[in-house]
Amino acid sequence: MTTGAYSVIFGFISNFLFYAFLMTSLTIFTNWKRSTKFHIMVCLGAVYILCGILTYYYGPLENLSIELQMVFMIINLVFCMVSVARTTAFFFNTTKEAHEQLAILASTDYLTGLPNRTSFVYTYEKLQDENETGIGLMMIDTDDFKLFNDTYGHIYGDEILQTVSDVFKSVKQANHYIARYGGEEFTVLVRSNDVNEVYQFAELLRNNVIEIGNSIDKQLSISIGLVYMPLHYMGHPNLISIADELLYQAKSEGKNKIVSKVLGL
């Protein structure tokens, strides 16, 4: 093997093609714009072709000492480690972002942007198992939703659901968890040791939906079944089932109302 300035500098033993491989990977596996990557690759290609011509026709300008060759070998090793690390980090971050996107898609309702039923059940069971605070659970139904669908069409019905969900989002606090349960039904979890706070929030939701309905000249309302489980309540009741029964009662009693129950009283 001939050792010299070009043959060593552009890749110990493997010539300058070694650097072509490293710089290509460092450039490709980035989040830069495609146009930026393209221009960099064109420049690198031109440099590598020029260096190849020089080393082929003219050879090394001067021979290097063994010590200096070792220095370049270490530089090559560092380049290689950086390239491998950068490529690994790129694929790791890409995979992580993909998993995060899939997790969001799997736990979010596409129409309203709220958490979906699966996400809600998971959060509800986790809160109940922790038993660190009182829990208020609401089952909410959009009154006469079928009438909206039959009268104005399903697209308008979707807009109604989005409107109701926007009302819920606008008053949501840190201790609230609001989800779309399915169809025209929503559910709310409130972490609080004050049952009055939970009931007041339910009343706020009901009144705000009425107001938004008036603003769009539609008779829009919701019915709510609310169950509250105090902190350290003995037992493991199915709050979803209880709230659903209370919701059915609210619907059968004329709609646009809240029917509530406090466990232990």
Order of alpha helices (4+ residues) and beta strands (2+ residues): alpha-alpha-alpha-alpha-alpha-beta-alpha-alpha-beta-beta-alpha-beta-alpha-beta
